[in-house]
Amino acid sequence: MSITKQENELFTEWAIERGYGNFFVKDGVPNPEQFERAAIKATGKKCRICFVLKEAITDEDEKDVDMRDWVNTVGGRRQTWDNITRWTQAILDCGDYLQDVSEDDRKK
């Protein structure tokens, strides 16, 4: 079962169980293919990095928001994603820290 399908089942369960209805912000893996390929180069072991963000930035009127789609289309605040890109790169490359982050770096 795909990670997206697993997430969707969990989000549906939570929305019903906790009474969120259509006001539930779905957050999870925005790029399942990259998530599945993730690995630490130094050890060769599978490593999946999870960043937990404090809050979703959405319009108050939006219902049933899916942050996975939003990240892939809107992209969010550049400062946030530049830092996440730096941290990810440092973890995967065992210490190398990007000073200047390009759009290609963020996508990767």
N, C-alpha and C positions, 0 to 999 in steps of 0.2 A: 504494500500500500504506500502511495507517495506521501511525502512529508506534508504537502498541501492538503491532501485528503484527510490525513490524520489531524492536522490543525483545524480544518473545517468542522470535523466531527466534534472535536473538543470545544471549539467556539460555540457551536450550536447547543451543545450540552450546557455550557456555562450560561449562555444567554437565557435559556429556558429555566434552568435550575435557580439562577440568581435574579430572575425577573427583569433582565435588561431589555427584553424585547428587541426592537429595531435600533436601540441606542447602544449598541455594542461595538467597540472599536477592535477590529481583528488586527492582530500583529503577529508576525512570524517570519518565515524565511522568504525574502523577496525574490531570491534567485535559487530555486531548488537544484539546478544543475551545478552551479558553483558550490553550493552547500555540500553536495554529494562528493565533489572532487577535492574538497578541502583536506589538506594534509600538512603537517609540519615537515619542512624539508630536511632539517637536521636529523630527525629520528625516523622519518618515513612512516610514522604512525598517523592514523586518522585523527584529525583534530577538528572539531567544529566549534567555532567561536560564537558566543552569544553575547551581544551587547543589550543590556536592559536599559531602555530610555525611560526617563521619568514620566513623560506625558505625550499624548498625541496632540499635534497641532492641527486642528480642523475647524471648520466653520461650525458655530453652535447649532445651526439648522440641519447639518448633515446627519443622516441616519445610516446605520449599518455601514460604517466606514471600514474599508479594508486597507490598512497601512501598507500591505505588501504591494498592492497595485499603485498606491500613492507614491511610494518610494521609487518605483520604476517609471512613473510618468511625470510627476511633479519634481521629485528629487529632494525636497526639503531645503532647509537652510544649509548653505554651502559650508559654513563654519563647523556645523555638527558633523557633516559627512566627510569633510577634510580631516577632522580629528579621528573619526572612526577609521578612515583609510590609513592614516599614520599608524594608529595602534595596531591595526590588522597587519600591516606590512612589517612592523617591528616584531610582532609575534611570529609570523610565518618565516621571516628572514633572520630570526634570532638576534635582533638588535638593531638592524638598519632602520633608521627613522627618516622618513621623507620630510624635507623642509618645504619644498614647493610641490603642491599636489595638483596634478592636471585632471581634466575631466576623464581622460583615459585611465588614470590611476584609480579614480573613484569607481569607474565602471568595473575595472578588474577586481 
